[in-house]
Amino acid sequence: MDPLDEAPEIANSEANLPETVVDMAEDQASQLVTDQAVAAASEHSVEDLEVKDAHVIFTNVWNDLEEEIGRENLRFSKELILLGGAPGSGKGTNSGFISKARGLTCDPIVVSSLLDTPEAKRIKEAGGMVGDTEVVGILFRKLLEEEYRDGCILDGFPRTRVQVECLHLLVQKMNQLYREYHSTPLAINFRKPTVHAVVLFIDEKTSIERQLLRGRKIAEHNERVETENDGEPLELRLTDLDPTAAKRRYRVFKEKTWDALQSLKKIYHYHFIDAGGDIAEVERNIRNELEYQSSLELDPETYDAVRHLPLASELGVHARQELVRRLDGYELEHRELFHHVIEIIQSRFMPIVRRHAIAGLAVVNSEDSIFEDPITLAMVIDVFAERGFRAVANINLAETPDHFDIETGKITCVTKKIYRFQIRFAGSEIRRGGR
Ligand SMILES: Nc1ncnc2c1ncn2[C@@H]1O[C@H](COP(=O)(O)OP(=O)(O)O)[C@@H](O)[C@H]1O
């Protein structure tokens, strides 16, 4: 039986706009997520009194440095490797290996270790983030140390949008200094900077497990140091001992750092790494990615033109969490409409879907004007996704004769909108005569 045969004939289908409609639905849905995330982040912000303007922060730091050590001594690293990822994603574990792969001999700069004032420690222990002014001031000063001249790894920078802005401003200044000193004897100290962002991705569950694992390992190590009086104790983060605090750290990452890291790909070399596997696998992924990008035969300009487009492997990573947030958003903000859509799915869609359980593909057409609001299309797609189906929606325009003028012979038509949903799922394996 043809799975499409539930669809009534559509006369004079004039426009078939699948991508547009699905885009509309998904846009609407993701806008909702973004708005909620922003609202949640600002509601809980503890840094409201802090300077948020990257230009102000950067200019203050830069002017202080210039005044203190002189413009000709503002010698930053030629290559900056920004290593980002959720807590426990393996930044510390992999930074030594990345250094080697990039031919760097200096230790990575672990930004959170630089932040050791009592106030910064208090914030870190609560799973929060230290203010941008402090981070940028300390880090830029550190970067000027001689050992980082050729390049360095920055473990945990940038972590916020303001820090990303400050980074852009720093790179701009470095480019300016490069041009300024280009034909002078000091040129070697002001080479054109290159920036790579390496982003390690793990999900929330893995992040929490690994933070707690690190906590257990360090606690055991420190106990051994104390009882056997052998070796040096390691810094133990309180958030690594407490599942709730570890979870909070991941959430802060997801709300404040994830987007900031994503924005780097528009401007710098960007390496997205699936870091969910075991250590050997992650190392392999990093090696492959770094080798792949450096062996690309694309002209740098061509590569620049395409690199801001997302990689297929990135798109799925937060899809489940975002779906959950969107669904919760419908329930909170459009409860009545949401329940109405669920009721339509239950009473009108599901009988058709059930009838096509062997084929795994059902098509449902509807003229219900409720679907004029794009959010209802998003709701249908998301509710089906939540239940394990893949739904796609598109709009067909059908011209139907409405009036026939006997005298002139003129036919007037009305245009009807028909909403067409394709619902795919794993069909039954049991088929007569099938293998
Ligand atoms: N791929 C991996 N598989 C299993 N455990 C890992 C992996 N990468 C790191 N770990 C462990 O997870 C914990 C956190 O790793 P770490 O490198 O300190 O993360 P980060 O610096 O990103 O917070 C450590 O105990 C480390 O040994």
PDBQT file of the ligand as one rigid body, heavy atoms in Angstrom, charges set to zero:
ROOT
HETATM    1  N1  LIG A 501      38.295  11.014  27.222  1.00  0.00    +0.000 N 
HETATM    2  C1  LIG A 501      38.229  10.801  28.540  1.00  0.00    +0.000 A 
HETATM    3  N2  LIG A 501      37.715   9.642  29.018  1.00  0.00    +0.000 NA
HETATM    4  C2  LIG A 501      37.636   9.426  30.346  1.00  0.00    +0.000 A 
HETATM    5  N3  LIG A 501      38.062  10.291  31.282  1.00  0.00    +0.000 NA
HETATM    6  C3  LIG A 501      38.589  11.457  30.862  1.00  0.00    +0.000 A 
HETATM    7  C4  LIG A 501      38.691  11.786  29.479  1.00  0.00    +0.000 A 
HETATM    8  N4  LIG A 501      39.233  13.026  29.372  1.00  0.00    +0.000 NA
HETATM    9  C5  LIG A 501      39.455  13.452  30.644  1.00  0.00    +0.000 A 
HETATM   10  N5  LIG A 501      39.073  12.502  31.518  1.00  0.00    +0.000 N 
HETATM   11  C6  LIG A 501      39.120  12.574  32.973  1.00  0.00    +0.000 C 
HETATM   12  O1  LIG A 501      38.112  13.522  33.334  1.00  0.00    +0.000 OA
HETATM   13  C7  LIG A 501      38.574  14.356  34.368  1.00  0.00    +0.000 C 
HETATM   14  C8  LIG A 501      38.520  15.803  33.941  1.00  0.00    +0.000 C 
HETATM   15  O2  LIG A 501      39.418  16.035  32.855  1.00  0.00    +0.000 OA
HETATM   16  P1  LIG A 501      40.162  17.427  32.703  1.00  0.00    +0.000 P 
HETATM   17  O3  LIG A 501      41.197  17.262  31.628  1.00  0.00    +0.000 OA
HETATM   18  O4  LIG A 501      40.672  17.869  34.050  1.00  0.00    +0.000 OA
HETATM   19  O5  LIG A 501      38.968  18.340  32.188  1.00  0.00    +0.000 OA
HETATM   20  P2  LIG A 501      38.901  19.934  32.012  1.00  0.00    +0.000 P 
HETATM   21  O6  LIG A 501      40.311  20.446  32.106  1.00  0.00    +0.000 OA
HETATM   22  O7  LIG A 501      38.314  20.122  30.663  1.00  0.00    +0.000 OA
HETATM   23  O8  LIG A 501      37.980  20.407  33.096  1.00  0.00    +0.000 OA
HETATM   24  C9  LIG A 501      39.982  13.878  34.710  1.00  0.00    +0.000 C 
HETATM   25  O9  LIG A 501      39.896  13.028  35.833  1.00  0.00    +0.000 OA
HETATM   26  C10 LIG A 501      40.434  13.112  33.479  1.00  0.00    +0.000 C 
HETATM   27  O10 LIG A 501      41.325  12.087  33.799  1.00  0.00    +0.000 OA
ENDROOT
TORSDOF 0
